[in-house]
Amino acid sequence: MDKDTEAKILRYHFVEQWGVNTIARQLGIHHSTVDRVLSQAGLPKAERTRRPSIVDPYHPLILETLAQYPTLSAARLLGMAQARGYTGGASQFRAHVAQLRPRRPAEAYLRLKTLPGEQGQVDWGHFGHIPIGRAKRPLMAFVMVLSFSRQLFLRFYLNQRMDNFLRGHVAAFSAFHGVPRILLYDNLRSAVLERRGEAIRFHPTLLDLSAHYRFEPRPVAPARGNEKGRVERAIRYIRENFFAGRPWSDLDDLNAQANAWCAGTSAQRPCPEDPDQRVAEAFADEQAHLIALPDNPYPTDEQVAVSVGKTPYVRFDLNDYSVPHTHVRRTLTVSASLTQVRMLEGETVIATHPRTFDKGKQIEDPAHVADLVAAKRAARAHRGLDRLAQAVPASQDLLQQAAERGTPLARATAQLVQLLDDYGAAELEQAIAETLVHNVPHPHAVRQVLARRREQRAQPPPLPLTLPDHDKARHIVVRPAALAPYDQLHTPATEADDDTTD
C-alpha cells in the first residue's frame, strides 16, 4: 500500500470519524487492510461476528486428520468430507483447510563460514535455448564459486552432459590456478547416481576426476539448498548483472564476455566475508591455500561407441559424419571435443571432421565419397540424388513430379547436378521454385529460367570446367547475332534478275 492511501485511512478514521467498512468501501480496498493500518497505529483490531459455515461440522474431522497426516492434500480431505455428507463447494472447503492446517515452525540456519581454499560450490544454471540451424540447443551455464573469496567461474555450454561437466571443472581449476579441497554438489545426475540416506554412490567419472585433482566431492543433503547457497546466489547474480539485456553473437562471444566479467565487474564487488575487501583481493589471499594443479589436465573429450551401418556414415549428436567405406558394418569409437569429431578404430584415427551443433547435417570428407564412387559405379546416381537433396531441397519435389510424368530420373538427376555445378545451389533453388509454380517440372525448364535470369543480370554463360581458367575468357559476354539479314536470302527474285541470268 502506498503512503497516500495509508494517510487517508488514518485521517478519515481519526478526524472524520468514519467506520472501517465505510473507509474500505470509499477507497475500494478490503476491510482487513483498513484494520491492519489502524492496528499498526495503536488501535485494537475490530472483532467481527463470524457467520456459521457449512464446513463447520467437519472441522473436527479436518483437525484430527491433519494432526496425523499434516501434508494431506485438501482435495483428499474434501473427498473424505463428501463421503460423510458434505454438500458444499470445493473452494470454500479448501479455504477452511488452509486456515486449519498446522503451520511448520520457522527454521533457523547457522551462518556457515569456511577457511581459505577449503570449499567450492558447483551447479548448473539454465538460460533458455538458442537455435543453431535446425537444432534448438539448451543454453546451460556451469558455475563454480569459491566459498571464502566468492570468486566466480562462469562458462556456457549447449548441454549439461558429463563431458561438459568435466570441461567446466578443468576450465575452472585452470582459471583459479588451483583446486579447493572440497566441492559441494546438488544431487546432480553427473555427481550422484544413487542415494539412500547416508549411503551415496558417486558417478565413477566424477570420482576419477576428483582423484586426478585430489579434491573431495561432497553432495548436500536432500532439500537443503541453503547448504550451497553461495552458488545459488551466484547464479541469481549472473542472471541479473551479467546475462540480462546483454547482446552476444555466438557461444564463443558469450564465453569471452563471461571471462572478462568474472575477472572485472564480478571480481570488484565487495567480498561478503569482509566488506572492506574486494573479491579479487580476497581471492589473491585464498590462492595460496588452494591445491596445486597436476602436470597434465584431465581428458575431457567425449567417448562414444558407435556402429557403422550399410552407408559409410556415423550418427553422433544428431548429425552424420562420413568414414571410409571400408569400415562399414563395424563398431568404432567417436572422440569428440567442442570443435572436432574423430573416429577411431582401436587407437587408429580413421576420420576427422569439424564438429557441428546443427541437426540433420551430413558432414563429409570428399575423399571418402570419391573412394566409394570409384569402387561402385552404380553409386554415382545415388550420389547425385543425395547431393541435390542436401544442397537444393526443392529438387526432391521436382524429381517426384517429373517421375509422375514419365521423365527418366537418371537423366534428369544428371542434368540438375550439372546445373548445380554451373549456377550454384541458391540460384538453382530459385529456378526450381519458379518452374514448380508454373507446373513445368522438367530440367529443360529449369535451364531456361537460369539462362533468362543470367541474361537479365548481363552475366556470361557458364563455361565448361575443361576450358582454361582465363579471366578475359570468363568475362566475355556473347550476344546473339541479329537474324534479319538472313531473311533477305529468301526474298523472290525479280524479272530483271531473271533476264540478266538468261
C-alpha positions, 0 to 999 in steps of 0.5 A: 500500500502506498503512503497516500492511501495509508494517510487517508485511512488514518485521517478519515478514521481519526478526524472524520470519524468514519467506520472501517467498512465505510473507509474500505468501501470509499477507497475500494480496498478490503476491510482487513487492510483498513484494520491492519493500518489502524492496528499498526497505529495503536488501535485494537483490531475490530472483532467481527461476528463470524457467520456459521459455515457449512464446513463447520461440522467437519472441522473436527474431522479436518483437525484430527486428520491433519494432526496425523497426516499434516501434508494431506492434500485438501482435495483428499480431505474434501473427498473424505468430507463428501463421503460423510455428507458434505454438500458444499463447494470445493473452494470454500472447503479448501479455504477452511483447510488452509486456515486449519492446517498446522503451520511448520515452525520457522527454521533457523540456519547457522551462518556457515563460514569456511577457511581459505581454499577449503570449499567450492560450490558447483551447479548448473544454471539454465538460460533458455535455448538458442537455435543453431540451424535446425537444432534448438540447443539448451543454453546451460551455464556451469558455475563454480564459486569459491566459498571464502573469496566468492570468486566466480567461474562462469562458462556456457555450454549447449548441454549439461552432459558429463563431458561438459561437466568435466570441461567446466571443472578443468576450465575452472581449476585452470582459471583459479590456478588451483583446486579447493579441497572440497566441492559441494554438489546438488544431487546432480545426475553427473555427481550422484547416481544413487542415494539412500540416506547416508549411503551415496554412490558417486558417478565413477567419472566424477570420482576419477576426476576428483582423484586426478585433482585430489579434491573431495566431492561432497553432495548436500543433503536432500532439500537443503539448498541453503547448504550451497547457497553461495552458488545459488546466489551466484547464479541469481547474480549472473542472471541479473548483472551479467546475462540480462539485456546483454547482446552476444553473437555466438557461444564463443562471444558469450564465453569471452564476455563471461571471462572478462566479467568474472575477472572485472565487474564480478571480481570488484564487488565487495567480498561478503566475508569482509566488506572492506575487501574486494573479491579479487583481493580476497581471492589473491589471499585464498590462492595460496591455500588452494591445491596445486594443479597436476602436470597434465589436465584431465581428458575431457573429450567425449567417448562414444561407441558407435556402429557403422551401418550399410552407408559409410556414415556415423550418427553422433549428436544428431548429425552424420559424419562420413568414414571410409567405406571400408569400415562399414558394418563395424563398431568404432569409437567417436572422440569428440571435443567442442570443435572436432569429431574423430573416429577411431578404430582401436587407437587408429584415427580413421576420420576427422571432421569439424564438429557441428551443433546443427541437426540433420547435417551430413558432414563429409570428407570428399575423399571418402565419397570419391573412394566409394564412387570409384569402387561402385559405379552404380553409386554415382546416381545415388550420389547425385540424388543425395547431393541435390537433396542436401544442397537444393531441397526443392529438387526432391519435389521436382524429381517426384513430379517429373517421375509422375510424368514419365521423365527418366530420373537418371537423366534428369538427376544428371542434368540438375547436378550439372546445373548445380555445378554451373549456377550454384545451389541458391540460384538453382533453388530459385529456378526450381521454385519458379518452374514448380509454380508454373507446373513445368517440372522438367530440367529443360525448364529449369535451364531456361529460367537460369539462362533468362535470369543470367541474361537479365543480370548481363552475366556470361554463360557458364563455361565448361570446367575443361576450358582454361581458367582465363579471366578475359575468357570468363568475362566475355559476354556473347550476344546473339547475332541479329537474324534479319539479314538472313531473311533477305536470302529468301526474298523472290527474285525479280524479272530483271534478275531473271533476264540478266541470268538468261 
